[in-house]
Amino acid sequence: MTSDKKGSPRAAFSFLDNTVRASAPLPGLAASAASRLPRWALIGLLVLYVGHGLFDRVAWRGDDLMTIALARSTVQELLSGNLAVLILPQLQDLAWNQQGPLWILIVSIFLLPLVAWAAIQGLPLPIHLLDDVARIPVGLTLVLGFVAIWKAADRYARRREARPLDPLGVGPKSRDFGGTLGDCALLLAIATLGVIYPWHQAGPAAIGFLLQGLLLWSLATAPETPKRAAQQIPWVIAGALLSLGPGLAIAWLIALIIVFSWVQPYRLVASEFAKRFVPLLLLLIGLWLMLCLATHPFARVGAWWVQNLDDWAINRFLADPGAWASIARWFNESLWKWWPLWPIAAFGIWKNRHVQWSRAPHWAVPIVIVSTLTVLGLIGPSDWRFHQLISVAPLALLAAFGLLSLPRPLVNLVDWFAVALFTALGIFIWLYWTALNFGFPSALAQRVAILAPGVQGNANLYEVLTGVFASMAWVVLVIWRLRRGNPRLWRPVVLSAGGLTLLWVLLMTLWLPAIDRIQGQQTLAQSLESAWIQSAQTKPKALQANTSRFCVQLTHESQTLDAIAIALTHLPVRRDPQCHWRLGSRAPNATELREWKTIWRSSGTEDRRIRERFVLLERQSQ
C-alpha cells in the first residue's frame, strides 16, 4: 500500500479514512444487537414527551397564538352560518393567505363543541380551556407521526437491500431488525433538539411531521404495492398543499419524480404508479379549487395562490446580495436544530459512500427528500424554517441506518455530550427554580425578575415531585447506560432522547410560570380587556342592547393584536365599521380626534418583546 506524502490534502484527512477502516462493521449483525427496546419504556417516553407542554398553560406567541385565533374565528363564522371559511381561512374579515385551511379546520372541529356549549348556555367562553382544547389534535397528530416514522423505518429495514449480510445465519430475523430500526428512528426523532418546542404548539408543525412520515411509509411500500401507494400519496400531497401551502407540495412532487426516475425498485413500477397517482392528485386539487371558486370571489382565490407562489427566495437573492445571509442562518440553525441527527446521518452516508445509491432505496429516498426540501426551502416560496422542521423525519430515517456503521468513538461522543449537556441544563433549571421561589442565588433571582416581571414563586407539591422524579429518572438512565455492556443499535440515542424528554418535563413544571410570562400575551390581553370592561360598564343600556354598535372593530393594523383580541379576550369583536370601539396600533390623527378618543394604550411593560404600541379607541359621538 502506498503512503500519502506528508502535507498532501489526502494525508491531512487520512484520519477520517483510518476511522472508517477501523470501524468497518462485520459483514453480519448479531441477533442480540437487534433486540428491541422494551415497549413499556418506549410508550412511557412517548407519554412524557407528548403529554408535557401541551396543556395547562397559556397560548404562546407565534404559531400557537395565531392558530388558536384562526380556529376560534372559524368556529364563530361556522356558528353564524358562514361555511366558506372551511375552504379558505380568514381572521375575522381578513383573508389569511399564509397557510391552507386543513389544519385550521381540524383545530376548529375540536373547539366547536366548547364554543357551542358556551353559546347555548349563555356563558362566557372559558378562555383558559380554549387553548388546551386546541392542542388536543396536536398531541394526536404527534403520536400518529411517530407511528408513521416507525412503520417507514420498519418497512425499509425489512427490504433485502437494507439488511446486513448474514453468511453464518446468526443475524436477526427480518421482523426483529425492522422493529429495531423503527425504534431507533423514533428515538432519534424524539432526541432532535430543534423540534420539541414547535411540535408542542398549535401551529401546523405537527401535521407537517405526520404528513412527512406518511409519505415515507407509503414510499416504503410502493415497490411492492404501487397501486395502493398511488392511492395514498396523492392524499398526502393534497394534505401538504392544504396545510402548509404549495411550497411543500412542490418539493415533494419534485422528490417523487427523482425517486421514480432514478431509484431502481421504483423505476420498475413508475408507469403503473403514475397512471393512478396523477389523475387522483389532479382530482383532489381540482375539487378544492372548484369549492374555492364556488364560495369565494376569484380575486380571493387568486390572492391565496399568488401570495404562496409569487415570493420565491431566489428572486430576493438576485435582487439583494445581502439576502444570501439567510443561507448562513439556515446552516447555523441546522447545526443545533438537527442534532444529533446530522452527524449520525452524515457519517452513515460517508461510510456507505461506495454504495450504488440507485439500488439502495433506504438511503436514496430520504436523501432525495431532504435534498429537495433543503433546496426548495432556500430558493422556493416557503419559509425555509418549515422545511427545516419537516426534514426531521427523513433525517431520522437516515440516522437510524447510520447507527449500523457508527464507530464506538462516535457513540461515546454522542453519549457523553448528552450527559454533559442535559445534566448541566437540569442543574441550571433547578437553580433558577430556587431563585424564583427562595431568592437564592440572588444574582439569578434578579435575572428572573427582569426576564419575567411579576412572576411570583408558587412552589407546590406536584411540581416538586415531578421535578424530583424527572431528575432521578435521568440519573438512573445514565447509570444504566454506563453499566450496560451489551451492544444495542438503539443504545447511542437513548441518552439523547431520554435526556431531552426529561429536560422538557422539568421546563414544563418548574419553569412554566416564567415561560408563560415570557412567551405568553396574557398580561397584555388582561390589560386590554379590563380597559374595555370599564368603558362598557358606563354605557347606557340602549347601546349595550344594540349589537351592531356595542362591539370592537379590528383595524387589522397588527396581526398580533388581532390574534390577541380574538384568542385571549372576551371582546365582542365585529367587522362592522359602526362599532363603538376600535382596536389598532395607530393613534388617531388630528381629524380623527373629533370622533375618537383613546381609552387604553399599551405601555410596553406588558411585553417587552413587542415594539408596537396598541390603542383602544372609543367613539365620542353616540
Phi and psi in degrees as a GROMACS rama.xvg file:
@    title "Ramachandran Plot"
@    xaxis  label "Phi"
@    yaxis  label "Psi"
@TYPE xy
-80.8147  142.013  THR-2
-94.3268  148.443  SER-3
-76.5932  146.794  ASP-4
-68.4592  141.21  LYS-5
-64.3369  131.881  LYS-6
92.3566  -7.4052  GLY-7
-75.0587  157.415  SER-8
-58.0924  -37.4361  PRO-9
-66.0474  -39.0169  ARG-10
-67.1815  -32.9162  ALA-11
-62.8419  -31.4521  ALA-12
-108.859  18.0994  PHE-13
-67.2132  -24.0806  SER-14
-62.3398  -31.724  PHE-15
-69.1706  -42.6308  LEU-16
-64.2101  -38.8148  ASP-17
-65.8012  -37.7333  ASN-18
-63.8178  -41.7186  THR-19
-64.1509  -44.0212  VAL-20
-66.9978  -41.034  ARG-21
-67.9187  -27.9231  ALA-22
-102.84  13.4699  SER-23
-59.651  127.595  ALA-24
-71.4389  158.315  PRO-25
-65.3903  157.025  LEU-26
-64.602  -13.409  PRO-27
-124.5  173.659  GLY-28
-128.766  126.168  LEU-29
-64.7892  145.33  ALA-30
-63.0208  -32.6158  ALA-31
-65.8076  -29.1489  SER-32
-71.6529  -18.8175  ALA-33
-101.217  16.7699  ALA-34
-68.4348  140.981  SER-35
-84.2886  157.495  ARG-36
-66.7135  139.407  LEU-37
-54.5747  136.903  PRO-38
-61.4365  -38.4827  ARG-39
-63.6338  -35.8744  TRP-40
-69.3248  -41.5383  ALA-41
-67.6671  -43.5743  LEU-42
-66.4469  -41.6745  ILE-43
-61.7613  -40.4489  GLY-44
-63.4049  -41.3379  LEU-45
-63.7057  -42.0276  LEU-46
-62.4825  -44.6769  VAL-47
-64.3213  -41.5128  LEU-48
-67.3904  -49.3937  TYR-49
-78.5646  -39.352  VAL-50
-70.4932  -36.4303  GLY-51
-83.8258  134.996  HIS-52
94.5288  -5.04082  GLY-53
-93.5393  -35.0954  LEU-54
-123.915  167.371  PHE-55
58.1546  44.5234  ASP-56
-150.616  169.864  ARG-57
-85.352  169.014  VAL-58
-74.1512  130.883  ALA-59
-89.4178  160.567  TRP-60
-63.4447  158.852  ARG-61
91.1054  -140.178  GLY-62
-61.5381  -33.782  ASP-63
-60.779  -52.9551  ASP-64
-66.3057  -44.2012  LEU-65
-66.9841  -40.2461  MET-66
-65.9466  -40.8285  THR-67
-63.7033  -40.9211  ILE-68
-63.8395  -43.9926  ALA-69
-63.1743  -41.5844  LEU-70
-67.2176  -42.2708  ALA-71
-65.5053  -40.378  ARG-72
-62.0453  -40.3234  SER-73
-63.7046  -43.0446  THR-74
-63.0055  -42.8374  VAL-75
-62.8891  -38.6299  GLN-76
-67.2462  -38.3352  GLU-77
-64.2914  -41.9306  LEU-78
-66.9519  -24.4972  LEU-79
-88.5662  0.0989651  SER-80
95.4471  6.56817  GLY-81
-91.1843  96.9352  ASN-82
-83.9346  -7.4268  LEU-83
-66.0863  -23.0767  ALA-84
-69.0113  -13.9344  VAL-85
-72.0454  -20.3474  LEU-86
-94.6209  -43.5165  ILE-87
-135.427  128.421  LEU-88
-72.6361  155.63  PRO-89
-151.466  150.084  GLN-90
-101.657  98.3246  LEU-91
56.2234  -120.197  GLN-92
-97.1362  10.3403  ASP-93
-94.242  121.618  LEU-94
-64.7936  132.075  ALA-95
-109.353  110.342  TRP-96
-109.445  8.2299  ASN-97
-84.7989  -12.0567  GLN-98
-159.416  169.884  GLN-99
-81.8564  179.276  GLY-100
-88.5803  -11.8466  PRO-101
-63.1763  -51.4392  LEU-102
-67.8545  -37.1578  TRP-103
-61.5112  -40.0314  ILE-104
-64.11  -42.7717  LEU-105
-62.1803  -45.6592  ILE-106
-64.7594  -38.1388  VAL-107
-64.1088  -36.3908  SER-108
-60.4826  -38.1571  ILE-109
-73.7123  -30.0322  PHE-110
-79.9627  -24.9163  LEU-111
-55.9592  -47.6523  LEU-112
-60.7971  -39.4632  PRO-113
-66.1345  -46.2924  LEU-114
-66.978  -41.4943  VAL-115
-64.3367  -41.4584  ALA-116
-62.292  -44.0246  TRP-117
-63.6282  -38.1781  ALA-118
-68.5581  -41.4739  ALA-119
-66.4904  -41.0739  ILE-120
-78.3953  -10.2487  GLN-121
69.2907  28.5593  GLY-122
-105.858  153.267  LEU-123
-65.2266  145.686  PRO-124
-66.5418  127.099  LEU-125
-71.0653  96.0896  PRO-126
-60.9451  -35.0067  ILE-127
-67.3879  -19.5947  HIS-128
-95.732  -18.4226  LEU-129
-60.2325  -50.8058  LEU-130
-71.639  -30.1139  ASP-131
-64.8939  -43.8186  ASP-132
-65.8812  -36.7831  VAL-133
-64.9527  -23.5482  ALA-134
-94.9255  1.35247  ARG-135
-60.1763  -47.9765  ILE-136
-63.0628  -23.9189  PRO-137
-63.9823  -46.3906  VAL-138
-62.7009  -43.4395  GLY-139
-63.6642  -41.2164  LEU-140
-65.1831  -40.3482  THR-141
-61.8047  -44.9123  LEU-142
-60.9941  -45.595  VAL-143
-63.5063  -35.9983  LEU-144
-64.6098  -40.3863  GLY-145
-65.4317  -38.8779  PHE-146
-62.3936  -42.2494  VAL-147
-64.8805  -43.1772  ALA-148
-69.4682  -32.7911  ILE-149
-64.5567  -45.3059  TRP-150
-65.6027  -37.989  LYS-151
-63.404  -46.7985  ALA-152
-64.2793  -38.9404  ALA-153
-61.6975  -45.8009  ASP-154
-68.0645  -41.2803  ARG-155
-65.7093  -38.4381  TYR-156
-67.8566  -26.1277  ALA-157
-79.0732  -11.0077  ARG-158
-69.6498  149.635  ARG-159
-60.248  -36.9631  ARG-160
-67.5412  -24.2401  GLU-161
-93.1527  -20.3195  ALA-162
-77.2927  140.19  ARG-163
-66.1223  156.824  PRO-164
-65.142  143.94  LEU-165
-138.912  68.6216  ASP-166
-68.2669  -24.0512  PRO-167
-97.8072  -5.1399  LEU-168
72.9  25.3439  GLY-169
-108.302  4.58525  VAL-170
-79.1408  172.74  GLY-171
-72.6438  156.012  PRO-172
-71.3784  160.532  LYS-173
-57.9828  -41.494  SER-174
-65.941  -42.989  ARG-175
-66.6725  -41.4647  ASP-176
-64.6253  -42.881  PHE-177
-63.9313  -42.7077  GLY-178
-63.8057  -37.4774  GLY-179
-65.961  -43.7878  THR-180
-65.205  -33.6233  LEU-181
-63.4645  -43.4321  GLY-182
-60.3719  -42.1349  ASP-183
-63.4162  -44.7051  CYS-184
-62.7731  -40.356  ALA-185
-65.9158  -45.3825  LEU-186
-62.2368  -38.8898  LEU-187
-65.7092  -38.9017  LEU-188
-64.2459  -41.0949  ALA-189
-65.107  -36.4567  ILE-190
-76.6641  -9.27876  ALA-191
-67.4221  126.611  THR-192
-68.5081  -39.4274  LEU-193
-85.9222  1.43864  GLY-194
-111.926  -14.0929  VAL-195
-65.3133  -35.4878  ILE-196
-72.1655  -53.3418  TYR-197
-66.1731  -28.8025  PRO-198
-69.1885  -16.7413  TRP-199
-103.409  17.526  HIS-200
-107.372  164.872  GLN-201
-78.6994  0.856182  ALA-202
-70.5764  -177.433  GLY-203
-82.9153  8.95241  PRO-204
-62.8912  -38.3759  ALA-205
-67.1446  -43.166  ALA-206
-70.4105  -28.0341  ILE-207
-63.5149  -40.5085  GLY-208
-64.3361  -42.724  PHE-209
-62.3863  -47.0784  LEU-210
-63.1174  -38.5583  LEU-211
-66.2583  -39.1459  GLN-212
-64.3718  -40.4031  GLY-213
-65.4847  -37.5108  LEU-214
-63.4258  -44.2992  LEU-215
-64.5795  -40.2359  LEU-216
-63.7533  -45.4271  TRP-217
-64.8524  -40.4715  SER-218
-65.7302  -31.849  LEU-219
-65.0927  -27.9743  ALA-220
-98.3012  -6.40351  THR-221
-62.2891  -40.9472  ALA-222
-60.8237  -32.9337  PRO-223
-90.0756  -33.9414  GLU-224
-129.21  69.992  THR-225
-65.2126  -32.1351  PRO-226
-65.8006  -45.1863  LYS-227
-66.7464  -41.5052  ARG-228
-62.6631  -36.7162  ALA-229
-68.2816  -20.0708  ALA-230
-90.272  -20.4132  GLN-231
-91.5631  -45.2198  GLN-232
-63.6643  -36.6184  ILE-233
-57.6634  -34.8212  PRO-234
-66.903  -35.7392  TRP-235
-67.3433  -44.2924  VAL-236
-63.9257  -43.5734  ILE-237
-63.7216  -38.3456  ALA-238
-62.4867  -38.3328  GLY-239
-65.2749  -42.3844  ALA-240
-60.9611  -42.759  LEU-241
-85.8773  -4.72944  LEU-242
-109.301  -47.5566  SER-243
-119.051  4.32794  LEU-244
93.8278  174.794  GLY-245
-67.9924  -23.5947  PRO-246
-58.5306  -46.4596  GLY-247
-68.2723  -41.1457  LEU-248
-61.4223  -40.4615  ALA-249
-63.6779  -43.0495  ILE-250
-61.0449  -43.046  ALA-251
-69.1145  -36.3659  TRP-252
-63.6378  -42.1028  LEU-253
-62.8024  -41.3431  ILE-254
-62.5476  -40.3614  ALA-255
-63.3106  -41.7836  LEU-256
-60.9761  -43.3726  ILE-257
-65.8903  -44.2705  ILE-258
-62.6186  -47.2396  VAL-259
-78.9789  -8.03727  PHE-260
-108.689  -6.08895  SER-261
-124.843  -45.2968  TRP-262
-77.7467  129.632  VAL-263
-58.0198  -50.4182  GLN-264
-60.4619  -30.3457  PRO-265
-82.4183  -29.7423  TYR-266
-60.9715  -33.2863  ARG-267
-68.9786  -24.9198  LEU-268
-116.727  12.5197  VAL-269
-60.8012  -43.9891  ALA-270
-64.8129  -45.5365  SER-271
-65.3135  -37.1461  GLU-272
-66.7979  -46.1148  PHE-273
-64.9792  -34.8156  ALA-274
-62.9645  -25.5676  LYS-275
-104.771  -29.6541  ARG-276
-70.4619  -49.9342  PHE-277
-62.6768  -49.6117  VAL-278
-61.5812  -40.1526  PRO-279
-67.5004  -40.868  LEU-280
-63.9555  -44.3106  LEU-281
-63.3661  -36.2635  LEU-282
-64.88  -45.8534  LEU-283
-63.8466  -45.8057  LEU-284
-66.7613  -39.1526  ILE-285
-63.7005  -40.9533  GLY-286
-62.335  -41.9158  LEU-287
-66.0372  -40.4614  TRP-288
-64.0582  -38.697  LEU-289
-64.0322  -41.2829  MET-290
-65.0218  -38.4942  LEU-291
-60.5576  -48.5165  CYS-292
-70.2276  -26.0536  LEU-293
-78.2651  -22.5201  ALA-294
-114.671  -11.2349  THR-295
-135.879  153.509  HIS-296
-62.9017  154.35  PRO-297
-59.7247  -36.066  PHE-298
-63.4411  -36.5058  ALA-299
-67.3962  -43.333  ARG-300
-65.7239  -43.4345  VAL-301
-63.6891  -35.6388  GLY-302
-64.0584  -35.9422  ALA-303
-63.3336  -46.3396  TRP-304
-68.6676  -40.5493  TRP-305
-64.3778  -44.8726  VAL-306
-67.4537  -29.2067  GLN-307
-86.9658  -17.8639  ASN-308
-118.864  -15.4843  LEU-309
-79.7718  -35.2056  ASP-310
-92.8816  74.4873  ASP-311
-78.3906  136.812  TRP-312
-63.5861  -30.044  ALA-313
-61.7047  -31.2775  ILE-314
-66.6246  -37.718  ASN-315
-67.9224  -36.3062  ARG-316
-62.3118  -40.9607  PHE-317
-71.965  -33.056  LEU-318
-84.4121  -32.5401  ALA-319
-134.182  107.948  ASP-320
-59.3413  -24.9283  PRO-321
-68.3403  -17.3557  GLY-322
-68.2737  -18.0496  ALA-323
-64.1724  -14.6761  TRP-324
-63.6713  -21.6389  ALA-325
-63.5942  -29.5784  SER-326
-66.9071  -39.4138  ILE-327
-64.8382  -39.4914  ALA-328
-64.3735  -41.2214  ARG-329
-58.9805  -44.7251  TRP-330
-63.9192  -46.0345  PHE-331
-63.9569  -41.5746  ASN-332
-70.7405  -35.3465  GLU-333
-64.7739  -30.7684  SER-334
-59.6157  -37.5315  LEU-335
-101.557  -30.7678  TRP-336
-68.0118  -31.8026  LYS-337
-96.0442  8.93909  TRP-338
-76.6076  138.173  TRP-339
-95.2875  21.6319  PRO-340
-67.6199  -48.063  LEU-341
-66.5193  -38.6746  TRP-342
-68.5746  -36.7339  PRO-343
-69.2028  -44.6545  ILE-344
-64.7963  -41.7802  ALA-345
-64.1458  -41.2037  ALA-346
-67.4633  -38.7106  PHE-347
-62.6117  -40.2534  GLY-348
-65.8906  -42.8718  ILE-349
-63.8565  -42.5095  TRP-350
-64.7488  -31.1233  LYS-351
-105.896  28.1611  ASN-352
-66.304  -20.7577  ARG-353
-89.2303  -0.723554  HIS-354
-71.7809  143.699  VAL-355
-77.0794  101.294  GLN-356
-58.6569  -35.903  TRP-357
-65.2317  -15.7559  SER-358
-109.645  14.8291  ARG-359
-128.88  79.156  ALA-360
-62.5417  -27.6406  PRO-361
-68.0753  -20.1969  HIS-362
-97.4603  -44.89  TRP-363
-65.8754  -44.5803  ALA-364
-63.5152  -53.3353  VAL-365
-64.8333  -31.9954  PRO-366
-63.7652  -44.0157  ILE-367
-62.7168  -43.6746  VAL-368
-66.0708  -45.3901  ILE-369
-62.2699  -40.4815  VAL-370
-64.9984  -46.4135  SER-371
-67.0685  -39.3399  THR-372
-62.9107  -40.2843  LEU-373
-67.7662  -48.4792  THR-374
-64.8385  -48.32  VAL-375
-67.7308  -29.9131  LEU-376
-67.1786  -33.3228  GLY-377
-84.6313  -32.9816  LEU-378
-114.564  -8.5155  ILE-379
-89.6647  -167.648  GLY-380
-83.8379  -15.4048  PRO-381
-90.3671  159.404  SER-382
-68.7924  130.908  ASP-383
-65.1232  -19.1152  TRP-384
-69.2924  -33.3879  ARG-385
-63.1587  -46.8311  PHE-386
-65.0501  -32.5728  HIS-387
-64.4998  -39.8168  GLN-388
-69.618  -43.1755  LEU-389
-69.774  -24.4752  ILE-390
-68.8324  -10.1952  SER-391
-62.1549  -39.0055  VAL-392
-62.8615  -53.5752  ALA-393
-66.1084  -30.7318  PRO-394
-66.3538  -37.738  LEU-395
-63.0469  -36.7815  ALA-396
-65.8738  -44.5588  LEU-397
-61.6168  -44.5289  LEU-398
-66.0974  -33.902  ALA-399
-60.8904  -44.1391  ALA-400
-73.6596  -26.5232  PHE-401
-66.9318  -24.2545  GLY-402
-62.5503  -25.3539  LEU-403
-63.2196  -29.7041  LEU-404
-115.107  14.6882  SER-405
-73.8173  123.385  LEU-406
-74.585  159.507  PRO-407
-58.7531  -40.0173  ARG-408
-58.9051  -39.759  PRO-409
-70.9003  -35.436  LEU-410
-59.2265  -47.1889  VAL-411
-66.075  -35.8902  ASN-412
-63.1308  -47.2726  LEU-413
-62.4395  -41.8732  VAL-414
-65.5758  -48.1324  ASP-415
-70.3055  -30.921  TRP-416
-63.1945  -43.2558  PHE-417
-63.8755  -43.4683  ALA-418
-61.8903  -47.6572  VAL-419
-65.4929  -45.6396  ALA-420
-66.2179  -53.3998  LEU-421
-75.296  -28.6611  PHE-422
-67.4361  -45.0157  THR-423
-63.2481  -43.6887  ALA-424
-66.6019  -37.1805  LEU-425
-62.6208  -44.0918  GLY-426
-62.5591  -40.3232  ILE-427
-61.5998  -41.8483  PHE-428
-63.9166  -43.2487  ILE-429
-64.5559  -38.6371  TRP-430
-63.5384  -42.3244  LEU-431
-66.7977  -34.7039  TYR-432
-65.8802  -43.58  TRP-433
-65.9619  -34.5129  THR-434
-65.7722  -38.5525  ALA-435
-69.8575  -38.5396  LEU-436
-94.6202  -29.5673  ASN-437
-125.296  -1.79306  PHE-438
74.3126  15.95  GLY-439
-131.128  131.495  PHE-440
-68.9901  146.129  PRO-441
-64.9997  -36.4826  SER-442
-63.0777  -40.671  ALA-443
-70.0773  -35.3747  LEU-444
-62.346  -39.8252  ALA-445
-65.8589  -37.7598  GLN-446
-65.0317  -40.3661  ARG-447
-62.97  -41.2034  VAL-448
-62.9809  -29.9128  ALA-449
-78.656  -45.0683  ILE-450
-73.2686  -38.4375  LEU-451
-129.6  72.2739  ALA-452
-63.6676  138.96  PRO-453
88.8743  -9.29827  GLY-454
-80.8171  124.003  VAL-455
-106.873  146.327  GLN-456
-68.0194  126.72  GLY-457
-135.005  58.7228  ASN-458
-58.9197  132.778  ALA-459
-129.744  167.632  ASN-460
-63.6309  -36.2995  LEU-461
-63.6054  -49.3519  TYR-462
-69.1322  -32.8809  GLU-463
-66.3883  -47.1602  VAL-464
-64.4982  -40.3199  LEU-465
-64.5994  -42.9258  THR-466
-64.3993  -41.8884  GLY-467
-64.9527  -42.1897  VAL-468
-61.411  -45.2551  PHE-469
-63.3226  -41.3252  ALA-470
-66.4864  -42.9755  SER-471
-66.6112  -36.9217  MET-472
-62.5362  -37.0888  ALA-473
-66.5145  -42.3587  TRP-474
-62.3382  -44.3722  VAL-475
-62.213  -41.0657  VAL-476
-63.8386  -41.2376  LEU-477
-65.3359  -44.2461  VAL-478
-62.7911  -42.0734  ILE-479
-60.5693  -41.9534  TRP-480
-66.4515  -37.3057  ARG-481
-70.1664  -33.3371  LEU-482
-88.0539  -18.6475  ARG-483
-76.8346  114.083  ARG-484
-100.957  -20.0091  GLY-485
-70.6  133.668  ASN-486
-70.442  133.859  PRO-487
-136.26  142.502  ARG-488
-63.0251  -35.46  LEU-489
-86.2754  -3.19332  TRP-490
-60.9731  -39.2347  ARG-491
-64.9056  -19.0781  PRO-492
-111.945  0.248883  VAL-493
-65.1337  -43.7561  VAL-494
-65.9134  -38.827  LEU-495
-66.3472  -45.4213  SER-496
-67.9446  -46.8471  ALA-497
-66.6568  -40.0144  GLY-498
-64.6841  -43.8782  GLY-499
-66.1727  -39.0228  LEU-500
-65.1242  -47.6283  THR-501
-67.5385  -33.5129  LEU-502
-64.8827  -40.4559  LEU-503
-63.7355  -38.23  TRP-504
-62.1149  -43.1633  VAL-505
-61.4377  -44.8304  LEU-506
-61.566  -42.2002  LEU-507
-80.7902  -0.238539  MET-508
-116.365  -59.3696  THR-509
-73.8489  -34.1147  LEU-510
-104.047  0.699754  TRP-511
-58.604  -43.9365  LEU-512
-57.7042  -41.6528  PRO-513
-69.7608  -39.3971  ALA-514
-65.4386  -40.5908  ILE-515
-61.4397  -38.065  ASP-516
-69.6628  -38.59  ARG-517
-77.5843  -44.072  ILE-518
-93.3158  -16.2762  GLN-519
-90.65  172.786  GLY-520
-124.123  20.4102  GLN-521
-64.293  -38.6662  GLN-522
-62.7986  -43.9629  THR-523
-65.3042  -42.6476  LEU-524
-65.0068  -41.1723  ALA-525
-66.8385  -38.7128  GLN-526
-63.6205  -43.3892  SER-527
-63.8745  -46.8358  LEU-528
-67.0047  -37.0912  GLU-529
-63.2286  -41.1936  SER-530
-64.0358  -40.1808  ALA-531
-68.4206  -40.6336  TRP-532
-62.1737  -43.2001  ILE-533
-60.7727  -39.8787  GLN-534
-70.9334  -40.7932  SER-535
-68.3253  -32.3435  ALA-536
-67.9479  -19.9629  GLN-537
-90.9337  -1.79938  THR-538
-86.2506  147.855  LYS-539
-63.9926  157.789  PRO-540
-64.762  -28.439  LYS-541
-63.1358  -40.0978  ALA-542
-70.7174  -38.6626  LEU-543
-65.0204  -28.8807  GLN-544
-81.8406  -16.3071  ALA-545
-88.4851  94.3576  ASN-546
-66.0978  -22.9879  THR-547
-75.4698  -16.6652  SER-548
-116.121  -27.895  ARG-549
-82.5751  71.4821  PHE-550
-155.962  172.034  CYS-551
-117.289  122.449  VAL-552
-89.4541  130.9  GLN-553
-87.9701  130.201  LEU-554
-89.7282  -7.41579  THR-555
59.5866  28.8851  HIS-556
-79.7712  -18.1278  GLU-557
-145.49  119.555  SER-558
-64.388  -35.6494  GLN-559
-62.5547  -44.909  THR-560
-64.7477  -42.2824  LEU-561
-59.2668  -44.1655  ASP-562
-65.3062  -39.7767  ALA-563
-62.9388  -45.8747  ILE-564
-63.4201  -38.2645  ALA-565
-79.8769  -43.0032  ILE-566
-87.7507  -27.9206  ALA-567
-118.074  0.494585  LEU-568
-130.749  170.098  THR-569
-102.465  20.1729  HIS-570
-60.7622  135.724  LEU-571
-76.6108  76.1695  PRO-572
-71.4251  131.251  VAL-573
-134.426  169.844  ARG-574
-103.067  5.82366  ARG-575
-79.5637  124.406  ASP-576
-68.6147  -9.58181  PRO-577
-85.2121  3.8062  GLN-578
-56.8876  148.48  CYS-579
-76.1956  -21.9695  HIS-580
-122.603  155.586  TRP-581
-138.789  134.384  ARG-582
-117.264  127.355  LEU-583
-161.597  -168.919  GLY-584
-114.391  9.73529  SER-585
-124.807  127.749  ARG-586
-69.5407  152.397  ALA-587
-65.8913  141.679  PRO-588
-81.5693  -175.036  ASN-589
-61.6395  -38.1603  ALA-590
-69.8469  -41.6053  THR-591
-72.2701  -19.9741  GLU-592
-62.7891  -21.0442  LEU-593
-69.5554  -26.5155  ARG-594
-108.154  -28.663  GLU-595
-122.23  149.293  TRP-596
-132.567  148.322  LYS-597
-85.6737  123.479  THR-598
-110.435  -10.0887  ILE-599
-156.2  139.831  TRP-600
-141.514  131.385  ARG-601
-67.1681  139.453  SER-602
-93.5166  -14.8322  SER-603
94.6193  -18.2634  GLY-604
-77.6331  -20.1626  THR-605
-65.9223  -36.9479  GLU-606
-152.391  105.623  ASP-607
-70.2333  -16.8187  ARG-608
-84.0282  -12.1212  ARG-609
-97.7188  116.893  ILE-610
-83.9456  -20.9314  ARG-611
-69.2751  154.72  GLU-612
-116.508  128.358  ARG-613
-104.683  149.147  PHE-614
-134.369  144.496  VAL-615
-112.165  119.941  LEU-616
-105.932  146.348  LEU-617
-119.411  136.446  GLU-618
-70.9254  131.774  ARG-619
-82.2737  -34.5161  GLN-620
-87.9086  136.403  SER-621
